[in-house]
Amino acid sequence: MGLFDLEDQLTFYNSYHHNQVNVWIHTVCVPLILVCSFAALTNTGPLFILGKWYDIYANFGVIISIVYAVFYVLLDPVMGTVMMPFVIGSSIIGTNMVLEYGSYANSIITIILIISWAAQFIGHGVFEKRAPALLDNLFQALFLAPFFVCFELVFKCGFRLDLQDRLEIRVQKELEKLQAEQTTRKTTRETTTPRAVANKNSKSDVSPVGSTPLTRSAAREEPPSPPVTRRTTRKTK
């Protein structure tokens, strides 16, 4: 999977978000998580001082937002450029909010983050019925989620439909591969359980039809049968 291959990255993330209810949950919650995370990270304060008025924006939240924006431009120049004002602008607004309202702003940020993350886990557990992507690849999940939402909105508006069709084909293949792996694991698990092994052994111990099973102890302890003598009677005249 190429790091800057757009289709590879979106295929990976889309395969974890194929249920429409889960997609809509992420469409609402991911932007909230992105903005609130940048705002929370601005609490580091300026990481370096240049002696200018914009030193207040030299915090970790703004720096990370720039990294996000550059990554998106490298993935797709057009959509990355569209996303850049939102990504960097949200960190700047977050900086101003934290400086203005302090602990009150941080409390609101924390509540929104908790609710949004909980909603996403519910979306995966109840509707998608698959673990979130971040459990398999944390980096890709955290960086791709906002771009995934952006492209979902673009697709719903009728743009880049050729890309949507290609992604759908690749995602279906990934889902079929996942289903085959799950079926294989389930079959292996069922055939290796103690009950399955016991049943298999009991079937192998069944004697052929018409024969009487004889245990080793019975064969060892049972005495040999005495020889049978034919009794003859003499007829008297």
Secondary structure, 3 states (H helix, E strand, C coil): CCCCCHHHHHHHHHCCCCCHHHHHHHHHHHHHHHHHHHHHHHHHCCCCCCCCHHHHHCCHHHHHHHHHHHHHHHHCHHHHHHHHHHHHHHHHHHHHHHHHHCHHHHHHHHHHHHHHHHHHHHHHHHHHCCCCHHHCCHHHHHHHHHHHHHHHHHHHCCCCHHHHHHHHHHHHHHHHHHHHHHHHHHHHHHHCCHHHHHHHHHHHCCCCCCCCCCCHHHHHHCCCCCCCCCCCCCCCC
